[in-house]
Amino acid sequence: MLRETAMEWTQEWLREGERAGEAKMLVRMLEGKFGALREDIRQRINTADSEQLFDWAECALTAESLSEIFGS
């Protein structure tokens, strides 16, 4: 039981680490293309799941503005 719990925690930490890395990469990509990001956009990125981060990154490849990616 303890071993299973430890394995579950490890997997959860790995997923969170991957998600954090994806968020960091998206921020770098967007800042390189559009300049400094507003705090509300940073917050959305930092709280998004991996699927949403991937969708935004894919959209950023062709977007001409942050509003094309995030709206408003």
N, CA, C and O atoms as CSV, one atom per row, in Angstrom:
chain,resi,resn,atom,element,x,y,z
A,1,MET,N,N,0.822,-1.191,0.000
A,1,MET,CA,C,0.000,0.000,0.000
A,1,MET,C,C,0.869,1.259,0.000
A,1,MET,O,O,0.652,2.161,-0.809
A,2,LEU,N,N,1.837,1.325,0.889
A,2,LEU,CA,C,2.717,2.489,0.955
A,2,LEU,C,C,3.502,2.639,-0.346
A,2,LEU,O,O,3.690,3.746,-0.850
A,3,ARG,N,N,3.950,1.523,-0.870
A,3,ARG,CA,C,4.720,1.553,-2.113
A,3,ARG,C,C,3.862,2.072,-3.262
A,3,ARG,O,O,4.331,2.866,-4.077
A,4,GLU,N,N,2.605,1.628,-3.330
A,4,GLU,CA,C,1.696,2.091,-4.379
A,4,GLU,C,C,1.450,3.589,-4.265
A,4,GLU,O,O,1.431,4.301,-5.268
A,5,THR,N,N,1.263,4.057,-3.044
A,5,THR,CA,C,1.048,5.487,-2.823
A,5,THR,C,C,2.271,6.285,-3.256
A,5,THR,O,O,2.141,7.328,-3.898
A,6,ALA,N,N,3.451,5.799,-2.909
A,6,ALA,CA,C,4.684,6.482,-3.300
A,6,ALA,C,C,4.820,6.523,-4.818
A,6,ALA,O,O,5.248,7.537,-5.370
A,7,MET,N,N,4.465,5.445,-5.494
A,7,MET,CA,C,4.521,5.405,-6.957
A,7,MET,C,C,3.531,6.397,-7.564
A,7,MET,O,O,3.852,7.076,-8.539
A,8,GLU,N,N,2.338,6.484,-6.997
A,8,GLU,CA,C,1.339,7.435,-7.485
A,8,GLU,C,C,1.834,8.864,-7.319
A,8,GLU,O,O,1.691,9.682,-8.228
A,9,TRP,N,N,2.416,9.167,-6.166
A,9,TRP,CA,C,2.952,10.512,-5.935
A,9,TRP,C,C,4.055,10.828,-6.942
A,9,TRP,O,O,4.110,11.924,-7.499
A,10,THR,N,N,4.925,9.858,-7.162
A,10,THR,CA,C,6.026,10.055,-8.100
A,10,THR,C,C,5.492,10.369,-9.490
A,10,THR,O,O,5.971,11.292,-10.150
A,11,GLN,N,N,4.503,9.607,-9.933
A,11,GLN,CA,C,3.912,9.849,-11.252
A,11,GLN,C,C,3.259,11.230,-11.317
A,11,GLN,O,O,3.378,11.932,-12.321
A,12,GLU,N,N,2.579,11.610,-10.255
A,12,GLU,CA,C,1.936,12.927,-10.208
A,12,GLU,C,C,2.981,14.039,-10.271
A,12,GLU,O,O,2.795,15.023,-10.987
A,13,TRP,N,N,4.077,13.890,-9.530
A,13,TRP,CA,C,5.146,14.894,-9.551
A,13,TRP,C,C,5.772,14.988,-10.938
A,13,TRP,O,O,6.085,16.083,-11.407
A,14,LEU,N,N,5.954,13.848,-11.594
A,14,LEU,CA,C,6.519,13.859,-12.941
A,14,LEU,C,C,5.600,14.584,-13.915
A,14,LEU,O,O,6.063,15.390,-14.721
A,15,ARG,N,N,4.303,14.303,-13.847
A,15,ARG,CA,C,3.341,14.983,-14.728
A,15,ARG,C,C,3.346,16.486,-14.475
A,15,ARG,O,O,3.322,17.278,-15.416
A,16,GLU,N,N,3.376,16.876,-13.202
A,16,GLU,CA,C,3.397,18.309,-12.879
A,16,GLU,C,C,4.690,18.955,-13.360
A,16,GLU,O,O,4.678,20.095,-13.825
A,17,GLY,N,N,5.794,18.243,-13.252
A,17,GLY,CA,C,7.063,18.764,-13.752
A,17,GLY,C,C,7.040,18.953,-15.261
A,17,GLY,O,O,7.545,19.952,-15.773
A,18,GLU,N,N,6.458,17.999,-15.970
A,18,GLU,CA,C,6.317,18.123,-17.422
A,18,GLU,C,C,5.438,19.318,-17.771
A,18,GLU,O,O,5.770,20.096,-18.666
A,19,ARG,N,N,4.318,19.467,-17.065
A,19,ARG,CA,C,3.393,20.563,-17.336
A,19,ARG,C,C,4.067,21.911,-17.077
A,19,ARG,O,O,3.892,22.856,-17.845
A,20,ALA,N,N,4.835,21.993,-15.995
A,20,ALA,CA,C,5.546,23.232,-15.677
A,20,ALA,C,C,6.571,23.563,-16.763
A,20,ALA,O,O,6.733,24.726,-17.132
A,21,GLY,N,N,7.255,22.551,-17.267
A,21,GLY,CA,C,8.213,22.761,-18.352
A,21,GLY,C,C,7.531,23.214,-19.631
A,21,GLY,O,O,8.052,24.069,-20.348
A,22,GLU,N,N,6.369,22.643,-19.919
A,22,GLU,CA,C,5.604,23.059,-21.098
A,22,GLU,C,C,5.168,24.515,-20.966
A,22,GLU,O,O,5.231,25.278,-21.930
A,23,ALA,N,N,4.728,24.894,-19.775
A,23,ALA,CA,C,4.300,26.277,-19.536
A,23,ALA,C,C,5.477,27.235,-19.712
A,23,ALA,O,O,5.334,28.291,-20.329
A,24,LYS,N,N,6.625,26.870,-19.176
A,24,LYS,CA,C,7.810,27.719,-19.288
A,24,LYS,C,C,8.218,27.884,-20.751
A,24,LYS,O,O,8.574,28.983,-21.177
A,25,MET,N,N,8.168,26.807,-21.512
A,25,MET,CA,C,8.527,26.868,-22.925
A,25,MET,C,C,7.547,27.752,-23.695
A,25,MET,O,O,7.964,28.526,-24.557
A,26,LEU,N,N,6.255,27.646,-23.397
A,26,LEU,CA,C,5.262,28.477,-24.074
A,26,LEU,C,C,5.501,29.952,-23.760
A,26,LEU,O,O,5.432,30.791,-24.658
A,27,VAL,N,N,5.779,30.274,-22.511
A,27,VAL,CA,C,6.068,31.666,-22.143
A,27,VAL,C,C,7.263,32.175,-22.941
A,27,VAL,O,O,7.209,33.276,-23.488
A,28,ARG,N,N,8.319,31.412,-23.015
A,28,ARG,CA,C,9.518,31.829,-23.764
A,28,ARG,C,C,9.201,32.025,-25.233
A,28,ARG,O,O,9.661,32.988,-25.848
A,29,MET,N,N,8.422,31.121,-25.798
A,29,MET,CA,C,8.056,31.216,-27.207
A,29,MET,C,C,7.228,32.476,-27.465
A,29,MET,O,O,7.486,33.216,-28.415
A,30,LEU,N,N,6.235,32.709,-26.611
A,30,LEU,CA,C,5.364,33.870,-26.793
A,30,LEU,C,C,6.117,35.179,-26.568
A,30,LEU,O,O,5.913,36.142,-27.308
A,31,GLU,N,N,6.983,35.226,-25.559
A,31,GLU,CA,C,7.764,36.440,-25.321
A,31,GLU,C,C,8.727,36.712,-26.471
A,31,GLU,O,O,8.964,37.868,-26.824
A,32,GLY,N,N,9.275,35.668,-27.047
A,32,GLY,CA,C,10.155,35.846,-28.195
A,32,GLY,C,C,9.425,36.407,-29.401
A,32,GLY,O,O,9.991,37.169,-30.185
A,33,LYS,N,N,8.186,36.033,-29.541
A,33,LYS,CA,C,7.397,36.461,-30.702
A,33,LYS,C,C,6.677,37.782,-30.469
A,33,LYS,O,O,6.609,38.617,-31.371
A,34,PHE,N,N,6.133,37.984,-29.252
A,34,PHE,CA,C,5.269,39.137,-28.995
A,34,PHE,C,C,5.800,40.117,-27.949
A,34,PHE,O,O,5.197,41.171,-27.749
A,35,GLY,N,N,6.885,39.808,-27.289
A,35,GLY,CA,C,7.389,40.672,-26.221
A,35,GLY,C,C,6.818,40.258,-24.875
A,35,GLY,O,O,6.223,39.189,-24.737
A,36,ALA,N,N,7.007,41.118,-23.889
A,36,ALA,CA,C,6.580,40.813,-22.516
A,36,ALA,C,C,5.089,40.487,-22.456
A,36,ALA,O,O,4.273,41.122,-23.125
A,37,LEU,N,N,4.752,39.489,-21.647
A,37,LEU,CA,C,3.362,39.054,-21.505
A,37,LEU,C,C,2.691,39.760,-20.341
A,37,LEU,O,O,3.316,40.037,-19.318
A,38,ARG,N,N,1.413,40.043,-20.514
A,38,ARG,CA,C,0.624,40.596,-19.406
A,38,ARG,C,C,0.512,39.543,-18.311
A,38,ARG,O,O,0.602,38.343,-18.570
A,39,GLU,N,N,0.317,40.012,-17.095
A,39,GLU,CA,C,0.232,39.105,-15.944
A,39,GLU,C,C,-0.952,38.150,-16.058
A,39,GLU,O,O,-0.841,36.991,-15.657
A,40,ASP,N,N,-2.082,38.608,-16.596
A,40,ASP,CA,C,-3.242,37.722,-16.715
A,40,ASP,C,C,-2.975,36.567,-17.676
A,40,ASP,O,O,-3.468,35.459,-17.465
A,41,ILE,N,N,-2.203,36.816,-18.720
A,41,ILE,CA,C,-1.851,35.738,-19.652
A,41,ILE,C,C,-0.890,34.767,-18.980
A,41,ILE,O,O,-1.037,33.553,-19.121
A,42,ARG,N,N,0.087,35.289,-18.254
A,42,ARG,CA,C,1.007,34.409,-17.511
A,42,ARG,C,C,0.242,33.515,-16.536
A,42,ARG,O,O,0.536,32.327,-16.405
A,43,GLN,N,N,-0.735,34.097,-15.860
A,43,GLN,CA,C,-1.530,33.334,-14.896
A,43,GLN,C,C,-2.308,32.225,-15.596
A,43,GLN,O,O,-2.367,31.101,-15.098
A,44,ARG,N,N,-2.900,32.528,-16.737
A,44,ARG,CA,C,-3.635,31.505,-17.490
A,44,ARG,C,C,-2.708,30.371,-17.912
A,44,ARG,O,O,-3.071,29.198,-17.825
A,45,ILE,N,N,-1.517,30.726,-18.366
A,45,ILE,CA,C,-0.545,29.711,-18.778
A,45,ILE,C,C,-0.138,28.856,-17.581
A,45,ILE,O,O,-0.085,27.631,-17.681
A,46,ASN,N,N,0.146,29.491,-16.463
A,46,ASN,CA,C,0.629,28.763,-15.285
A,46,ASN,C,C,-0.416,27.863,-14.644
A,46,ASN,O,O,-0.064,26.973,-13.869
A,47,THR,N,N,-1.686,28.071,-14.947
A,47,THR,CA,C,-2.737,27.232,-14.367
A,47,THR,C,C,-3.375,26.285,-15.384
A,47,THR,O,O,-4.272,25.515,-15.039
A,48,ALA,N,N,-2.917,26.340,-16.626
A,48,ALA,CA,C,-3.494,25.493,-17.678
A,48,ALA,C,C,-2.957,24.068,-17.606
A,48,ALA,O,O,-1.865,23.826,-17.092
A,49,ASP,N,N,-3.744,23.128,-18.129
A,49,ASP,CA,C,-3.269,21.751,-18.223
A,49,ASP,C,C,-2.451,21.575,-19.506
A,49,ASP,O,O,-2.412,22.468,-20.353
A,50,SER,N,N,-1.807,20.430,-19.639
A,50,SER,CA,C,-0.916,20.174,-20.768
A,50,SER,C,C,-1.625,20.269,-22.113
A,50,SER,O,O,-1.061,20.790,-23.074
A,51,GLU,N,N,-2.834,19.779,-22.187
A,51,GLU,CA,C,-3.571,19.824,-23.453
A,51,GLU,C,C,-3.814,21.264,-23.892
A,51,GLU,O,O,-3.646,21.593,-25.067
A,52,GLN,N,N,-4.208,22.122,-22.954
A,52,GLN,CA,C,-4.438,23.531,-23.283
A,52,GLN,C,C,-3.140,24.213,-23.685
A,52,GLN,O,O,-3.126,25.003,-24.629
A,53,LEU,N,N,-2.055,23.923,-22.990
A,53,LEU,CA,C,-0.759,24.503,-23.336
A,53,LEU,C,C,-0.357,24.115,-24.751
A,53,LEU,O,O,0.137,24.950,-25.508
A,54,PHE,N,N,-0.563,22.859,-25.109
A,54,PHE,CA,C,-0.236,22.385,-26.451
A,54,PHE,C,C,-1.082,23.119,-27.487
A,54,PHE,O,O,-0.566,23.535,-28.524
A,55,ASP,N,N,-2.369,23.279,-27.219
A,55,ASP,CA,C,-3.259,23.983,-28.154
A,55,ASP,C,C,-2.801,25.423,-28.364
A,55,ASP,O,O,-2.758,25.903,-29.497
A,56,TRP,N,N,-2.457,26.118,-27.268
A,56,TRP,CA,C,-1.983,27.499,-27.388
A,56,TRP,C,C,-0.669,27.570,-28.163
A,56,TRP,O,O,-0.486,28.464,-28.989
A,57,ALA,N,N,0.240,26.640,-27.905
A,57,ALA,CA,C,1.526,26.634,-28.604
A,57,ALA,C,C,1.317,26.413,-30.096
A,57,ALA,O,O,1.959,27.065,-30.919
A,58,GLU,N,N,0.434,25.507,-30.439
A,58,GLU,CA,C,0.140,25.239,-31.847
A,58,GLU,C,C,-0.449,26.482,-32.515
A,58,GLU,O,O,-0.074,26.820,-33.638
A,59,CYS,N,N,-1.350,27.147,-31.841
A,59,CYS,CA,C,-1.966,28.369,-32.351
A,59,CYS,C,C,-0.926,29.481,-32.506
A,59,CYS,O,O,-0.987,30.262,-33.456
A,60,ALA,N,N,0.017,29.552,-31.584
A,60,ALA,CA,C,1.035,30.605,-31.603
A,60,ALA,C,C,1.926,30.529,-32.837
A,60,ALA,O,O,2.521,31.531,-33.233
A,61,LEU,N,N,2.021,29.365,-33.438
A,61,LEU,CA,C,2.871,29.216,-34.618
A,61,LEU,C,C,2.439,30.125,-35.756
A,61,LEU,O,O,3.279,30.612,-36.513
A,62,THR,N,N,1.141,30.359,-35.887
A,62,THR,CA,C,0.637,31.175,-36.989
A,62,THR,C,C,-0.027,32.471,-36.543
A,62,THR,O,O,-0.360,33.307,-37.383
A,63,ALA,N,N,-0.225,32.654,-35.256
A,63,ALA,CA,C,-0.916,33.848,-34.747
A,63,ALA,C,C,-0.080,35.103,-34.981
A,63,ALA,O,O,1.149,35.079,-34.928
A,64,GLU,N,N,-0.784,36.187,-35.238
A,64,GLU,CA,C,-0.120,37.475,-35.411
A,64,GLU,C,C,-0.276,38.366,-34.186
A,64,GLU,O,O,0.306,39.449,-34.125
A,65,SER,N,N,-1.062,37.913,-33.209
A,65,SER,CA,C,-1.237,38.675,-31.970
A,65,SER,C,C,-1.616,37.721,-30.843
A,65,SER,O,O,-2.076,36.605,-31.082
A,66,LEU,N,N,-1.416,38.176,-29.624
A,66,LEU,CA,C,-1.804,37.374,-28.464
A,66,LEU,C,C,-3.313,37.184,-28.401
A,66,LEU,O,O,-3.788,36.158,-27.913
A,67,SER,N,N,-4.068,38.159,-28.887
A,67,SER,CA,C,-5.530,38.027,-28.850
A,67,SER,C,C,-6.015,36.897,-29.754
A,67,SER,O,O,-7.084,36.339,-29.508
A,68,GLU,N,N,-5.261,36.547,-30.788
A,68,GLU,CA,C,-5.624,35.397,-31.621
A,68,GLU,C,C,-5.473,34.091,-30.850
A,68,GLU,O,O,-6.134,33.101,-31.167
A,69,ILE,N,N,-4.626,34.084,-29.862
A,69,ILE,CA,C,-4.371,32.878,-29.073
A,69,ILE,C,C,-5.288,32.821,-27.856
A,69,ILE,O,O,-5.906,31.793,-27.580
A,70,PHE,N,N,-5.369,33.931,-27.137
A,70,PHE,CA,C,-6.063,33.950,-25.846
A,70,PHE,C,C,-7.398,34.691,-25.864
A,70,PHE,O,O,-8.113,34.690,-24.862
A,71,GLY,N,N,-7.738,35.315,-26.973
A,71,GLY,CA,C,-8.955,36.117,-27.023
A,71,GLY,C,C,-8.745,37.460,-26.352
A,71,GLY,O,O,-7.669,37.739,-25.824
A,72,SER,N,N,-9.749,38.269,-26.373
A,72,SER,CA,C,-9.747,39.637,-25.822
A,72,SER,C,C,-8.509,40.345,-26.201
A,72,SER,O,O,-8.324,41.505,-25.833
